[in-house]
Amino acid sequence: MPKLTLWMQMSLDGYAEGPDHAFDWPVVGPKLQRSFIDELRHADAFVYGRRVYQMMASVWPAVEASSDAPPEAVEFARIWLPMPKFVFSRTLGDADWNTTVVRQDVVASITELVARSRHGVVAFGGPTFASTLMRLGLVDEYQLFIHPVVLGGGTPLFGGVHGRRRLQLVSSRCYDDAVVAIRYATRPPSAA
């Protein structure tokens, strides 16, 4: 069943970005990077908030032309460039790289994207966009990567969520003796 998976990097103390929006702390070793490539290649679309999209768009289009880019980075760039991307923003003008800027209703737009997908849609947030998706009840699954760093401040991943929410553990795994990946479903799987 197609779903929206929120794919987030998180510090051990629960932050999705450090002070001043710092994002220089994730540890992505070769096994974790391979996992990203193997899983994300099957998505039907990526969705973003403006800030994370602009960060991704400033990196991935240039990777393949770089003579010192690691092979895994080139492989991910080859997934990222043609992937249909949707950026939810009221302020972003145009976007390149197979990207559509969406200014309309987040709920209707995400619901339609997921319904049209075969394998599902992956959302990469900044914490503000992630919080919006969570608050609106659009997240079917969390794919959290907990990094071995305590930031001591910044923007918490679950800071905008109010009220208790029960989740169901789908899987957990450690990569490169550093990062713990945890996948949670927000709804119990339906009976087939």
QUILINKA-V463719 format. One record per residue. N is the residue number from 1. PHI is phi in radians with two decimals (* if undefined). Layout:
n:N phi:PHI
n:N phi:PHI
//
This chain:
n:1 phi:*
n:2 phi:-1.06
n:3 phi:-2.60
n:4 phi:-1.77
n:5 phi:-1.84
n:6 phi:-1.55
n:7 phi:-1.86
n:8 phi:-2.32
n:9 phi:-1.59
n:10 phi:-2.52
n:11 phi:-1.35
n:12 phi:-1.05
n:13 phi:-1.61
n:14 phi:1.58
n:15 phi:-1.66
n:16 phi:-1.66
n:17 phi:-2.69
n:18 phi:-1.44
n:19 phi:-0.96
n:20 phi:1.01
n:21 phi:1.13
n:22 phi:-1.04
n:23 phi:-2.41
n:24 phi:-1.76
n:25 phi:-1.83
n:26 phi:-1.08
n:27 phi:-1.84
n:28 phi:-2.04
n:29 phi:-1.46
n:30 phi:-1.10
n:31 phi:-1.22
n:32 phi:-1.18
n:33 phi:-1.09
n:34 phi:-1.08
n:35 phi:-1.08
n:36 phi:-0.98
n:37 phi:-1.07
n:38 phi:-1.10
n:39 phi:-1.44
n:40 phi:-1.28
n:41 phi:-1.12
n:42 phi:-1.62
n:43 phi:-1.19
n:44 phi:-1.59
n:45 phi:-2.86
n:46 phi:-1.97
n:47 phi:-2.13
n:48 phi:-2.45
n:49 phi:-1.51
n:50 phi:-1.03
n:51 phi:-1.09
n:52 phi:-1.20
n:53 phi:-1.02
n:54 phi:-1.10
n:55 phi:-1.13
n:56 phi:-1.12
n:57 phi:-1.18
n:58 phi:-1.45
n:59 phi:-1.94
n:60 phi:-1.17
n:61 phi:-1.11
n:62 phi:-1.64
n:63 phi:-1.10
n:64 phi:-1.07
n:65 phi:-1.42
n:66 phi:-1.38
n:67 phi:-1.28
n:68 phi:-1.89
n:69 phi:-1.28
n:70 phi:-1.09
n:71 phi:-0.99
n:72 phi:-1.15
n:73 phi:-1.15
n:74 phi:-1.10
n:75 phi:-1.09
n:76 phi:-1.19
n:77 phi:-1.04
n:78 phi:-1.23
n:79 phi:-1.45
n:80 phi:-1.14
n:81 phi:-1.02
n:82 phi:-1.44
n:83 phi:-1.05
n:84 phi:-1.08
n:85 phi:-2.18
n:86 phi:-2.23
n:87 phi:-1.92
n:88 phi:-1.64
n:89 phi:-2.77
n:90 phi:-1.66
n:91 phi:-1.97
n:92 phi:-1.28
n:93 phi:-1.31
n:94 phi:-1.86
n:95 phi:-2.49
n:96 phi:-1.72
n:97 phi:1.14
n:98 phi:1.06
n:99 phi:-2.06
n:100 phi:-1.98
n:101 phi:-1.55
n:102 phi:-1.97
n:103 phi:-1.96
n:104 phi:-1.52
n:105 phi:-0.87
n:106 phi:-1.09
n:107 phi:-1.05
n:108 phi:-1.11
n:109 phi:-1.16
n:110 phi:-1.15
n:111 phi:-1.02
n:112 phi:-1.18
n:113 phi:-1.02
n:114 phi:-1.15
n:115 phi:-1.08
n:116 phi:-1.40
n:117 phi:-1.44
n:118 phi:-1.67
n:119 phi:-1.91
n:120 phi:2.07
n:121 phi:-2.11
n:122 phi:-1.95
n:123 phi:-1.79
n:124 phi:-1.94
n:125 phi:-1.85
n:126 phi:-1.54
n:127 phi:-1.10
n:128 phi:-1.20
n:129 phi:-1.12
n:130 phi:-1.03
n:131 phi:-1.08
n:132 phi:-1.09
n:133 phi:-1.07
n:134 phi:-1.17
n:135 phi:-1.05
n:136 phi:-1.46
n:137 phi:1.25
n:138 phi:-1.60
n:139 phi:-1.43
n:140 phi:-1.62
n:141 phi:-2.64
n:142 phi:-1.83
n:143 phi:-2.02
n:144 phi:-1.85
n:145 phi:-2.01
n:146 phi:-1.65
n:147 phi:-1.69
n:148 phi:-1.37
n:149 phi:-2.59
n:150 phi:-1.89
n:151 phi:-1.49
n:152 phi:1.26
n:153 phi:2.93
n:154 phi:2.27
n:155 phi:-1.97
n:156 phi:-1.22
n:157 phi:-1.11
n:158 phi:-1.82
n:159 phi:-1.13
n:160 phi:-1.66
n:161 phi:-1.69
n:162 phi:-2.10
n:163 phi:1.56
n:164 phi:-1.34
n:165 phi:-2.37
n:166 phi:-1.60
n:167 phi:-2.16
n:168 phi:-2.02
n:169 phi:-1.16
n:170 phi:-1.75
n:171 phi:-2.88
n:172 phi:-2.59
n:173 phi:-2.80
n:174 phi:-1.82
n:175 phi:-2.03
n:176 phi:0.97
n:177 phi:0.92
n:178 phi:-2.53
n:179 phi:-1.89
n:180 phi:-1.78
n:181 phi:-1.75
n:182 phi:-2.23
n:183 phi:-2.00
n:184 phi:-2.16
n:185 phi:-1.67
n:186 phi:-1.55
n:187 phi:-2.26
n:188 phi:-1.08
n:189 phi:-1.04
n:190 phi:-1.33
n:191 phi:-1.21
n:192 phi:-1.56
//
